Amino acid sequence: MEYRLKVGESARINHSIFSSHLVIYAGMPNQDTYSLAITHSEGARHGGYNLFMPKDRREVFHKKGKIVVLDVNANEIRLKIEH
């Protein structure tokens, strides 16, 4: 599925009764780098981490699938989540 996220917006990578994984666009700390925050919740356990990626990096692998970055700028990212 394809998503267009503005800074701070999220999309579900995976969701089930017991777990949820989200990707959040965290913006661009500089002109050559973008950031994605990945959060996960399994039962009562929650966590998250930030990925800082070079702007030309178009694929990000996650344990629940692959995130393909179609376009990115300082205000928004267009991405596709593949399982």
PDB file of N, CA, C and O in Angstrom:
ATOM      1  N   MET A   1       0.835  -1.171   0.000  1.00  0.00           N
ATOM      2  CA  MET A   1       0.000   0.000   0.000  1.00  0.00           C
ATOM      3  C   MET A   1       0.887   1.245   0.000  1.00  0.00           C
ATOM      4  O   MET A   1       1.950   1.254   0.621  1.00  0.00           O
ATOM      5  N   GLU A   2       0.454   2.280  -0.688  1.00  0.00           N
ATOM      6  CA  GLU A   2       1.230   3.515  -0.807  1.00  0.00           C
ATOM      7  C   GLU A   2       0.687   4.579   0.152  1.00  0.00           C
ATOM      8  O   GLU A   2      -0.523   4.709   0.334  1.00  0.00           O
ATOM      9  N   TYR A   3       1.608   5.337   0.763  1.00  0.00           N
ATOM     10  CA  TYR A   3       1.250   6.379   1.724  1.00  0.00           C
ATOM     11  C   TYR A   3       1.996   7.663   1.405  1.00  0.00           C
ATOM     12  O   TYR A   3       3.106   7.637   0.873  1.00  0.00           O
ATOM     13  N   ARG A   4       1.375   8.783   1.735  1.00  0.00           N
ATOM     14  CA  ARG A   4       2.013  10.096   1.685  1.00  0.00           C
ATOM     15  C   ARG A   4       1.903  10.653   3.109  1.00  0.00           C
ATOM     16  O   ARG A   4       0.809  10.959   3.584  1.00  0.00           O
ATOM     17  N   LEU A   5       3.048  10.778   3.776  1.00  0.00           N
ATOM     18  CA  LEU A   5       3.071  11.208   5.174  1.00  0.00           C
ATOM     19  C   LEU A   5       3.769  12.544   5.314  1.00  0.00           C
ATOM     20  O   LEU A   5       4.842  12.761   4.751  1.00  0.00           O
ATOM     21  N   LYS A   6       3.151  13.438   6.069  1.00  0.00           N
ATOM     22  CA  LYS A   6       3.806  14.686   6.451  1.00  0.00           C
ATOM     23  C   LYS A   6       4.577  14.423   7.740  1.00  0.00           C
ATOM     24  O   LYS A   6       4.375  13.393   8.384  1.00  0.00           O
ATOM     25  N   VAL A   7       5.442  15.330   8.113  1.00  0.00           N
ATOM     26  CA  VAL A   7       6.247  15.160   9.326  1.00  0.00           C
ATOM     27  C   VAL A   7       5.322  14.902  10.520  1.00  0.00           C
ATOM     28  O   VAL A   7       4.387  15.664  10.768  1.00  0.00           O
ATOM     29  N   GLY A   8       5.591  13.831  11.244  1.00  0.00           N
ATOM     30  CA  GLY A   8       4.808  13.461  12.417  1.00  0.00           C
ATOM     31  C   GLY A   8       3.665  12.508  12.141  1.00  0.00           C
ATOM     32  O   GLY A   8       3.079  11.973  13.082  1.00  0.00           O
ATOM     33  N   GLU A   9       3.328  12.279  10.887  1.00  0.00           N
ATOM     34  CA  GLU A   9       2.245  11.348  10.550  1.00  0.00           C
ATOM     35  C   GLU A   9       2.781   9.925  10.473  1.00  0.00           C
ATOM     36  O   GLU A   9       3.971   9.705  10.250  1.00  0.00           O
ATOM     37  N   SER A  10       1.873   8.955  10.662  1.00  0.00           N
ATOM     38  CA  SER A  10       2.298   7.557  10.703  1.00  0.00           C
ATOM     39  C   SER A  10       1.459   6.681   9.786  1.00  0.00           C
ATOM     40  O   SER A  10       0.361   7.047   9.367  1.00  0.00           O
ATOM     41  N   ALA A  11       2.013   5.514   9.489  1.00  0.00           N
ATOM     42  CA  ALA A  11       1.320   4.479   8.729  1.00  0.00           C
ATOM     43  C   ALA A  11       1.615   3.146   9.402  1.00  0.00           C
ATOM     44  O   ALA A  11       2.692   2.953   9.967  1.00  0.00           O
ATOM     45  N   ARG A  12       0.668   2.241   9.341  1.00  0.00           N
ATOM     46  CA  ARG A  12       0.857   0.924   9.944  1.00  0.00           C
ATOM     47  C   ARG A  12       1.687   0.027   9.046  1.00  0.00           C
ATOM     48  O   ARG A  12       1.395  -0.122   7.860  1.00  0.00           O
ATOM     49  N   ILE A  13       2.711  -0.565   9.612  1.00  0.00           N
ATOM     50  CA  ILE A  13       3.477  -1.585   8.909  1.00  0.00           C
ATOM     51  C   ILE A  13       2.765  -2.918   9.078  1.00  0.00           C
ATOM     52  O   ILE A  13       2.624  -3.691   8.131  1.00  0.00           O
ATOM     53  N   ASN A  14       2.321  -3.168  10.298  1.00  0.00           N
ATOM     54  CA  ASN A  14       1.671  -4.430  10.619  1.00  0.00           C
ATOM     55  C   ASN A  14       0.772  -4.194  11.821  1.00  0.00           C
ATOM     56  O   ASN A  14       1.095  -3.400  12.704  1.00  0.00           O
ATOM     57  N   HIS A  15      -0.350  -4.885  11.848  1.00  0.00           N
ATOM     58  CA  HIS A  15      -1.253  -4.758  12.988  1.00  0.00           C
ATOM     59  C   HIS A  15      -1.969  -6.085  13.176  1.00  0.00           C
ATOM     60  O   HIS A  15      -2.492  -6.664  12.224  1.00  0.00           O
ATOM     61  N   SER A  16      -1.986  -6.549  14.390  1.00  0.00           N
ATOM     62  CA  SER A  16      -2.751  -7.744  14.732  1.00  0.00           C
ATOM     63  C   SER A  16      -3.360  -7.521  16.110  1.00  0.00           C
ATOM     64  O   SER A  16      -3.227  -6.444  16.691  1.00  0.00           O
ATOM     65  N   ILE A  17      -4.011  -8.519  16.614  1.00  0.00           N
ATOM     66  CA  ILE A  17      -4.647  -8.392  17.929  1.00  0.00           C
ATOM     67  C   ILE A  17      -3.611  -8.092  19.011  1.00  0.00           C
ATOM     68  O   ILE A  17      -3.872  -7.310  19.925  1.00  0.00           O
ATOM     69  N   PHE A  18      -2.441  -8.712  18.905  1.00  0.00           N
ATOM     70  CA  PHE A  18      -1.448  -8.613  19.971  1.00  0.00           C
ATOM     71  C   PHE A  18      -0.279  -7.683  19.673  1.00  0.00           C
ATOM     72  O   PHE A  18       0.507  -7.386  20.573  1.00  0.00           O
ATOM     73  N   SER A  19      -0.142  -7.215  18.428  1.00  0.00           N
ATOM     74  CA  SER A  19       1.017  -6.377  18.126  1.00  0.00           C
ATOM     75  C   SER A  19       0.684  -5.320  17.083  1.00  0.00           C
ATOM     76  O   SER A  19      -0.249  -5.466  16.294  1.00  0.00           O
ATOM     77  N   SER A  20       1.471  -4.256  17.104  1.00  0.00           N
ATOM     78  CA  SER A  20       1.314  -3.171  16.143  1.00  0.00           C
ATOM     79  C   SER A  20       2.691  -2.597  15.840  1.00  0.00           C
ATOM     80  O   SER A  20       3.504  -2.413  16.746  1.00  0.00           O
ATOM     81  N   HIS A  21       2.955  -2.314  14.568  1.00  0.00           N
ATOM     82  CA  HIS A  21       4.205  -1.694  14.138  1.00  0.00           C
ATOM     83  C   HIS A  21       3.861  -0.502  13.256  1.00  0.00           C
ATOM     84  O   HIS A  21       3.085  -0.630  12.309  1.00  0.00           O
ATOM     85  N   LEU A  22       4.436   0.658  13.566  1.00  0.00           N
ATOM     86  CA  LEU A  22       4.164   1.884  12.820  1.00  0.00           C
ATOM     87  C   LEU A  22       5.454   2.470  12.269  1.00  0.00           C
ATOM     88  O   LEU A  22       6.525   2.297  12.850  1.00  0.00           O
ATOM     89  N   VAL A  23       5.342   3.165  11.139  1.00  0.00           N
ATOM     90  CA  VAL A  23       6.436   3.979  10.622  1.00  0.00           C
ATOM     91  C   VAL A  23       5.964   5.429  10.683  1.00  0.00           C
ATOM     92  O   VAL A  23       4.847   5.734  10.265  1.00  0.00           O
ATOM     93  N   ILE A  24       6.793   6.310  11.193  1.00  0.00           N
ATOM     94  CA  ILE A  24       6.464   7.727  11.347  1.00  0.00           C
ATOM     95  C   ILE A  24       7.522   8.532  10.606  1.00  0.00           C
ATOM     96  O   ILE A  24       8.718   8.298  10.780  1.00  0.00           O
ATOM     97  N   TYR A  25       7.085   9.486   9.773  1.00  0.00           N
ATOM     98  CA  TYR A  25       8.059  10.342   9.097  1.00  0.00           C
ATOM     99  C   TYR A  25       8.542  11.388  10.087  1.00  0.00           C
ATOM    100  O   TYR A  25       7.748  12.179  10.596  1.00  0.00           O
ATOM    101  N   ALA A  26       9.843  11.395  10.363  1.00  0.00           N
ATOM    102  CA  ALA A  26      10.429  12.294  11.356  1.00  0.00           C
ATOM    103  C   ALA A  26      11.168  13.471  10.726  1.00  0.00           C
ATOM    104  O   ALA A  26      11.868  14.204  11.426  1.00  0.00           O
ATOM    105  N   GLY A  27      11.021  13.663   9.406  1.00  0.00           N
ATOM    106  CA  GLY A  27      11.594  14.831   8.756  1.00  0.00           C
ATOM    107  C   GLY A  27      13.014  14.624   8.259  1.00  0.00           C
ATOM    108  O   GLY A  27      13.511  13.501   8.173  1.00  0.00           O
ATOM    109  N   MET A  28      13.656  15.750   7.932  1.00  0.00           N
ATOM    110  CA  MET A  28      15.025  15.743   7.412  1.00  0.00           C
ATOM    111  C   MET A  28      15.900  16.628   8.292  1.00  0.00           C
ATOM    112  O   MET A  28      15.733  17.848   8.291  1.00  0.00           O
ATOM    113  N   PRO A  29      16.833  16.036   9.047  1.00  0.00           N
ATOM    114  CA  PRO A  29      17.707  16.848   9.885  1.00  0.00           C
ATOM    115  C   PRO A  29      18.677  17.701   9.071  1.00  0.00           C
ATOM    116  O   PRO A  29      19.176  18.714   9.560  1.00  0.00           O
ATOM    117  N   ASN A  30      18.946  17.290   7.823  1.00  0.00           N
ATOM    118  CA  ASN A  30      19.734  18.103   6.901  1.00  0.00           C
ATOM    119  C   ASN A  30      19.308  17.749   5.477  1.00  0.00           C
ATOM    120  O   ASN A  30      18.479  16.858   5.292  1.00  0.00           O
ATOM    121  N   GLN A  31      19.845  18.414   4.489  1.00  0.00           N
ATOM    122  CA  GLN A  31      19.367  18.250   3.111  1.00  0.00           C
ATOM    123  C   GLN A  31      19.697  16.889   2.502  1.00  0.00           C
ATOM    124  O   GLN A  31      19.126  16.530   1.472  1.00  0.00           O
ATOM    125  N   ASP A  32      20.597  16.130   3.108  1.00  0.00           N
ATOM    126  CA  ASP A  32      21.007  14.841   2.556  1.00  0.00           C
ATOM    127  C   ASP A  32      20.505  13.633   3.342  1.00  0.00           C
ATOM    128  O   ASP A  32      20.805  12.496   2.978  1.00  0.00           O
ATOM    129  N   THR A  33      19.743  13.860   4.415  1.00  0.00           N
ATOM    130  CA  THR A  33      19.338  12.780   5.313  1.00  0.00           C
ATOM    131  C   THR A  33      17.864  12.914   5.680  1.00  0.00           C
ATOM    132  O   THR A  33      17.381  14.010   5.964  1.00  0.00           O
ATOM    133  N   TYR A  34      17.155  11.785   5.670  1.00  0.00           N
ATOM    134  CA  TYR A  34      15.783  11.773   6.181  1.00  0.00           C
ATOM    135  C   TYR A  34      15.701  10.785   7.339  1.00  0.00           C
ATOM    136  O   TYR A  34      16.564   9.921   7.498  1.00  0.00           O
ATOM    137  N   SER A  35      14.657  10.924   8.140  1.00  0.00           N
ATOM    138  CA  SER A  35      14.530  10.086   9.323  1.00  0.00           C
ATOM    139  C   SER A  35      13.155   9.438   9.383  1.00  0.00           C
ATOM    140  O   SER A  35      12.130  10.087   9.173  1.00  0.00           O
ATOM    141  N   LEU A  36      13.157   8.142   9.675  1.00  0.00           N
ATOM    142  CA  LEU A  36      11.931   7.391   9.920  1.00  0.00           C
ATOM    143  C   LEU A  36      11.985   6.868  11.348  1.00  0.00           C
ATOM    144  O   LEU A  36      13.007   6.339  11.783  1.00  0.00           O
ATOM    145  N   ALA A  37      10.890   7.015  12.069  1.00  0.00           N
ATOM    146  CA  ALA A  37      10.779   6.425  13.397  1.00  0.00           C
ATOM    147  C   ALA A  37       9.941   5.161  13.258  1.00  0.00           C
ATOM    148  O   ALA A  37       8.885   5.176  12.627  1.00  0.00           O
ATOM    149  N   ILE A  38      10.407   4.083  13.841  1.00  0.00           N
ATOM    150  CA  ILE A  38       9.689   2.814  13.834  1.00  0.00           C
ATOM    151  C   ILE A  38       9.268   2.538  15.270  1.00  0.00           C
ATOM    152  O   ILE A  38      10.108   2.515  16.171  1.00  0.00           O
ATOM    153  N   THR A  39       7.980   2.330  15.489  1.00  0.00           N
ATOM    154  CA  THR A  39       7.497   1.998  16.825  1.00  0.00           C
ATOM    155  C   THR A  39       6.854   0.621  16.791  1.00  0.00           C
ATOM    156  O   THR A  39       6.316   0.193  15.770  1.00  0.00           O
ATOM    157  N   HIS A  40       6.920  -0.058  17.917  1.00  0.00           N
ATOM    158  CA  HIS A  40       6.306  -1.376  17.997  1.00  0.00           C
ATOM    159  C   HIS A  40       5.684  -1.570  19.368  1.00  0.00           C
ATOM    160  O   HIS A  40       6.161  -1.050  20.378  1.00  0.00           O
ATOM    161  N   SER A  41       4.618  -2.325  19.367  1.00  0.00           N
ATOM    162  CA  SER A  41       3.895  -2.635  20.587  1.00  0.00           C
ATOM    163  C   SER A  41       3.499  -4.103  20.517  1.00  0.00           C
ATOM    164  O   SER A  41       2.846  -4.536  19.568  1.00  0.00           O
ATOM    165  N   GLU A  42       3.896  -4.856  21.521  1.00  0.00           N
ATOM    166  CA  GLU A  42       3.528  -6.265  21.602  1.00  0.00           C
ATOM    167  C   GLU A  42       3.077  -6.532  23.027  1.00  0.00           C
ATOM    168  O   GLU A  42       3.888  -6.568  23.952  1.00  0.00           O
ATOM    169  N   GLY A  43       1.774  -6.718  23.196  1.00  0.00           N
ATOM    170  CA  GLY A  43       1.233  -6.889  24.538  1.00  0.00           C
ATOM    171  C   GLY A  43       1.465  -5.629  25.348  1.00  0.00           C
ATOM    172  O   GLY A  43       1.061  -4.540  24.938  1.00  0.00           O
ATOM    173  N   ALA A  44       2.115  -5.769  26.500  1.00  0.00           N
ATOM    174  CA  ALA A  44       2.397  -4.619  27.355  1.00  0.00           C
ATOM    175  C   ALA A  44       3.757  -3.992  27.057  1.00  0.00           C
ATOM    176  O   ALA A  44       4.141  -3.015  27.701  1.00  0.00           O
ATOM    177  N   ARG A  45       4.487  -4.542  26.091  1.00  0.00           N
ATOM    178  CA  ARG A  45       5.816  -4.024  25.758  1.00  0.00           C
ATOM    179  C   ARG A  45       5.717  -3.052  24.588  1.00  0.00           C
ATOM    180  O   ARG A  45       5.057  -3.333  23.587  1.00  0.00           O
ATOM    181  N   HIS A  46       6.379  -1.912  24.724  1.00  0.00           N
ATOM    182  CA  HIS A  46       6.383  -0.882  23.684  1.00  0.00           C
ATOM    183  C   HIS A  46       7.814  -0.396  23.485  1.00  0.00           C
ATOM    184  O   HIS A  46       8.613  -0.390  24.421  1.00  0.00           O
ATOM    185  N   GLY A  47       8.124   0.006  22.272  1.00  0.00           N
ATOM    186  CA  GLY A  47       9.453   0.538  22.005  1.00  0.00           C
ATOM    187  C   GLY A  47       9.484   1.248  20.673  1.00  0.00           C
ATOM    188  O   GLY A  47       8.503   1.256  19.929  1.00  0.00           O
ATOM    189  N   GLY A  48      10.608   1.836  20.389  1.00  0.00           N
ATOM    190  CA  GLY A  48      10.757   2.522  19.115  1.00  0.00           C
ATOM    191  C   GLY A  48      12.195   2.941  18.892  1.00  0.00           C
ATOM    192  O   GLY A  48      13.010   2.952  19.815  1.00  0.00           O
ATOM    193  N   TYR A  49      12.488   3.283  17.660  1.00  0.00           N
ATOM    194  CA  TYR A  49      13.824   3.744  17.308  1.00  0.00           C
ATOM    195  C   TYR A  49      13.745   4.598  16.053  1.00  0.00           C
ATOM    196  O   TYR A  49      12.793   4.500  15.278  1.00  0.00           O
ATOM    197  N   ASN A  50      14.750   5.431  15.864  1.00  0.00           N
ATOM    198  CA  ASN A  50      14.841   6.278  14.665  1.00  0.00           C
ATOM    199  C   ASN A  50      15.886   5.713  13.721  1.00  0.00           C
ATOM    200  O   ASN A  50      16.934   5.225  14.145  1.00  0.00           O
ATOM    201  N   LEU A  51      15.580   5.787  12.436  1.00  0.00           N
ATOM    202  CA  LEU A  51      16.535   5.443  11.390  1.00  0.00           C
ATOM    203  C   LEU A  51      16.885   6.722  10.653  1.00  0.00           C
ATOM    204  O   LEU A  51      15.992   7.440  10.203  1.00  0.00           O
ATOM    205  N   PHE A  52      18.160   7.016  10.525  1.00  0.00           N
ATOM    206  CA  PHE A  52      18.621   8.167   9.753  1.00  0.00           C
ATOM    207  C   PHE A  52      19.222   7.624   8.470  1.00  0.00           C
ATOM    208  O   PHE A  52      20.226   6.912   8.497  1.00  0.00           O
ATOM    209  N   MET A  53      18.600   7.964   7.340  1.00  0.00           N
ATOM    210  CA  MET A  53      18.965   7.370   6.062  1.00  0.00           C
ATOM    211  C   MET A  53      19.451   8.436   5.087  1.00  0.00           C
ATOM    212  O   MET A  53      18.932   9.552   5.087  1.00  0.00           O
ATOM    213  N   PRO A  54      20.451   8.104   4.248  1.00  0.00           N
ATOM    214  CA  PRO A  54      20.835   9.032   3.181  1.00  0.00           C
ATOM    215  C   PRO A  54      19.653   9.235   2.234  1.00  0.00           C
ATOM    216  O   PRO A  54      18.883   8.305   1.994  1.00  0.00           O
ATOM    217  N   LYS A  55      19.510  10.431   1.704  1.00  0.00           N
ATOM    218  CA  LYS A  55      18.353  10.761   0.867  1.00  0.00           C
ATOM    219  C   LYS A  55      18.219   9.839  -0.344  1.00  0.00           C
ATOM    220  O   LYS A  55      17.106   9.609  -0.817  1.00  0.00           O
ATOM    221  N   ASP A  56      19.320   9.314  -0.847  1.00  0.00           N
ATOM    222  CA  ASP A  56      19.245   8.445  -2.022  1.00  0.00           C
ATOM    223  C   ASP A  56      18.947   6.980  -1.680  1.00  0.00           C
ATOM    224  O   ASP A  56      18.809   6.160  -2.588  1.00  0.00           O
ATOM    225  N   ARG A  57      18.847   6.640  -0.407  1.00  0.00           N
ATOM    226  CA  ARG A  57      18.494   5.272   0.009  1.00  0.00           C
ATOM    227  C   ARG A  57      16.996   5.091  -0.161  1.00  0.00           C
ATOM    228  O   ARG A  57      16.219   5.833   0.439  1.00  0.00           O
ATOM    229  N   ARG A  58      16.576   4.129  -0.958  1.00  0.00           N
ATOM    230  CA  ARG A  58      15.165   3.960  -1.313  1.00  0.00           C
ATOM    231  C   ARG A  58      14.502   2.735  -0.705  1.00  0.00           C
ATOM    232  O   ARG A  58      13.278   2.618  -0.769  1.00  0.00           O
ATOM    233  N   GLU A  59      15.262   1.820  -0.118  1.00  0.00           N
ATOM    234  CA  GLU A  59      14.671   0.638   0.506  1.00  0.00           C
ATOM    235  C   GLU A  59      15.141   0.520   1.948  1.00  0.00           C
ATOM    236  O   GLU A  59      16.326   0.660   2.252  1.00  0.00           O
ATOM    237  N   VAL A  60      14.182   0.260   2.825  1.00  0.00           N
ATOM    238  CA  VAL A  60      14.466   0.059   4.238  1.00  0.00           C
ATOM    239  C   VAL A  60      13.822  -1.266   4.621  1.00  0.00           C
ATOM    240  O   VAL A  60      12.616  -1.443   4.448  1.00  0.00           O
ATOM    241  N   PHE A  61      14.611  -2.191   5.136  1.00  0.00           N
ATOM    242  CA  PHE A  61      14.083  -3.497   5.505  1.00  0.00           C
ATOM    243  C   PHE A  61      13.737  -3.513   6.985  1.00  0.00           C
ATOM    244  O   PHE A  61      14.487  -3.006   7.819  1.00  0.00           O
ATOM    245  N   HIS A  62      12.599  -4.099   7.295  1.00  0.00           N
ATOM    246  CA  HIS A  62      12.073  -4.177   8.643  1.00  0.00           C
ATOM    247  C   HIS A  62      11.640  -5.617   8.871  1.00  0.00           C
ATOM    248  O   HIS A  62      11.320  -6.320   7.913  1.00  0.00           O
ATOM    249  N   LYS A  63      11.624  -6.065  10.106  1.00  0.00           N
ATOM    250  CA  LYS A  63      11.292  -7.472  10.351  1.00  0.00           C
ATOM    251  C   LYS A  63       9.874  -7.835   9.905  1.00  0.00           C
ATOM    252  O   LYS A  63       9.575  -9.016   9.731  1.00  0.00           O
ATOM    253  N   LYS A  64       9.011  -6.863   9.720  1.00  0.00           N
ATOM    254  CA  LYS A  64       7.644  -7.128   9.263  1.00  0.00           C
ATOM    255  C   LYS A  64       7.450  -6.827   7.781  1.00  0.00           C
ATOM    256  O   LYS A  64       6.328  -6.922   7.285  1.00  0.00           O
ATOM    257  N   GLY A  65       8.504  -6.471   7.066  1.00  0.00           N
ATOM    258  CA  GLY A  65       8.373  -6.197   5.639  1.00  0.00           C
ATOM    259  C   GLY A  65       9.426  -5.222   5.142  1.00  0.00           C
ATOM    260  O   GLY A  65      10.478  -5.041   5.755  1.00  0.00           O
ATOM    261  N   LYS A  66       9.114  -4.604   4.018  1.00  0.00           N
ATOM    262  CA  LYS A  66      10.048  -3.673   3.385  1.00  0.00           C
ATOM    263  C   LYS A  66       9.334  -2.350   3.149  1.00  0.00           C
ATOM    264  O   LYS A  66       8.166  -2.326   2.760  1.00  0.00           O
ATOM    265  N   ILE A  67      10.043  -1.250   3.386  1.00  0.00           N
ATOM    266  CA  ILE A  67       9.538   0.090   3.118  1.00  0.00           C
ATOM    267  C   ILE A  67      10.294   0.610   1.907  1.00  0.00           C
ATOM    268  O   ILE A  67      11.522   0.691   1.921  1.00  0.00           O
ATOM    269  N   VAL A  68       9.559   0.960   0.862  1.00  0.00           N
ATOM    270  CA  VAL A  68      10.159   1.501  -0.354  1.00  0.00           C
ATOM    271  C   VAL A  68       9.844   2.991  -0.399  1.00  0.00           C
ATOM    272  O   VAL A  68       8.675   3.375  -0.433  1.00  0.00           O
ATOM    273  N   VAL A  69      10.870   3.828  -0.399  1.00  0.00           N
ATOM    274  CA  VAL A  69      10.696   5.278  -0.437  1.00  0.00           C
ATOM    275  C   VAL A  69      10.602   5.705  -1.896  1.00  0.00           C
ATOM    276  O   VAL A  69      11.544   5.520  -2.666  1.00  0.00           O
ATOM    277  N   LEU A  70       9.458   6.279  -2.273  1.00  0.00           N
ATOM    278  CA  LEU A  70       9.230   6.714  -3.644  1.00  0.00           C
ATOM    279  C   LEU A  70       9.689   8.146  -3.863  1.00  0.00           C
ATOM    280  O   LEU A  70      10.202   8.480  -4.931  1.00  0.00           O
ATOM    281  N   ASP A  71       9.505   9.005  -2.843  1.00  0.00           N
ATOM    282  CA  ASP A  71       9.919  10.406  -2.923  1.00  0.00           C
ATOM    283  C   ASP A  71      10.015  10.948  -1.504  1.00  0.00           C
ATOM    284  O   ASP A  71       9.246  10.546  -0.630  1.00  0.00           O
ATOM    285  N   VAL A  72      10.948  11.852  -1.274  1.00  0.00           N
ATOM    286  CA  VAL A  72      11.103  12.429   0.055  1.00  0.00           C
ATOM    287  C   VAL A  72      11.572  13.870  -0.082  1.00  0.00           C
ATOM    288  O   VAL A  72      12.422  14.185  -0.915  1.00  0.00           O
ATOM    289  N   ASN A  73      11.002  14.744   0.754  1.00  0.00           N
ATOM    290  CA  ASN A  73      11.483  16.118   0.885  1.00  0.00           C
ATOM    291  C   ASN A  73      11.310  16.521   2.343  1.00  0.00           C
ATOM    292  O   ASN A  73      10.864  15.711   3.157  1.00  0.00           O
ATOM    293  N   ALA A  74      11.650  17.740   2.681  1.00  0.00           N
ATOM    294  CA  ALA A  74      11.629  18.178   4.079  1.00  0.00           C
ATOM    295  C   ALA A  74      10.236  18.135   4.694  1.00  0.00           C
ATOM    296  O   ALA A  74      10.110  17.981   5.909  1.00  0.00           O
ATOM    297  N   ASN A  75       9.185  18.267   3.885  1.00  0.00           N
ATOM    298  CA  ASN A  75       7.822  18.333   4.408  1.00  0.00           C
ATOM    299  C   ASN A  75       7.074  17.017   4.403  1.00  0.00           C
ATOM    300  O   ASN A  75       6.201  16.803   5.243  1.00  0.00           O
ATOM    301  N   GLU A  76       7.401  16.116   3.460  1.00  0.00           N
ATOM    302  CA  GLU A  76       6.651  14.869   3.379  1.00  0.00           C
ATOM    303  C   GLU A  76       7.466  13.772   2.702  1.00  0.00           C
ATOM    304  O   GLU A  76       8.480  14.015   2.047  1.00  0.00           O
ATOM    305  N   ILE A  77       6.970  12.557   2.895  1.00  0.00           N
ATOM    306  CA  ILE A  77       7.576  11.385   2.270  1.00  0.00           C
ATOM    307  C   ILE A  77       6.462  10.578   1.613  1.00  0.00           C
ATOM    308  O   ILE A  77       5.356  10.471   2.141  1.00  0.00           O
ATOM    309  N   ARG A  78       6.772  10.023   0.470  1.00  0.00           N
ATOM    310  CA  ARG A  78       5.840   9.116  -0.203  1.00  0.00           C
ATOM    311  C   ARG A  78       6.505   7.753  -0.187  1.00  0.00           C
ATOM    312  O   ARG A  78       7.619   7.591  -0.685  1.00  0.00           O
ATOM    313  N   LEU A  79       5.818   6.770   0.390  1.00  0.00           N
ATOM    314  CA  LEU A  79       6.418   5.457   0.548  1.00  0.00           C
ATOM    315  C   LEU A  79       5.406   4.354   0.309  1.00  0.00           C
ATOM    316  O   LEU A  79       4.195   4.575   0.325  1.00  0.00           O
ATOM    317  N   LYS A  80       5.932   3.164   0.087  1.00  0.00           N
ATOM    318  CA  LYS A  80       5.110   1.978  -0.113  1.00  0.00           C
ATOM    319  C   LYS A  80       5.578   0.933   0.888  1.00  0.00           C
ATOM    320  O   LYS A  80       6.779   0.738   1.077  1.00  0.00           O
ATOM    321  N   ILE A  81       4.628   0.263   1.527  1.00  0.00           N
ATOM    322  CA  ILE A  81       4.952  -0.788   2.484  1.00  0.00           C
ATOM    323  C   ILE A  81       4.630  -2.128   1.842  1.00  0.00           C
ATOM    324  O   ILE A  81       3.500  -2.374   1.421  1.00  0.00           O
ATOM    325  N   GLU A  82       5.643  -2.993   1.771  1.00  0.00           N
ATOM    326  CA  GLU A  82       5.476  -4.323   1.184  1.00  0.00           C
ATOM    327  C   GLU A  82       5.682  -5.363   2.276  1.00  0.00           C
ATOM    328  O   GLU A  82       6.584  -5.236   3.104  1.00  0.00           O
ATOM    329  N   HIS A  83       4.849  -6.380   2.274  1.00  0.00           N
ATOM    330  CA  HIS A  83       4.950  -7.458   3.286  1.00  0.00           C
ATOM    331  C   HIS A  83       5.516  -8.705   2.656  1.00  0.00           C
ATOM    332  O   HIS A  83       5.679  -9.720   3.334  1.00  0.00           O
TER     333      HIS A  83
END
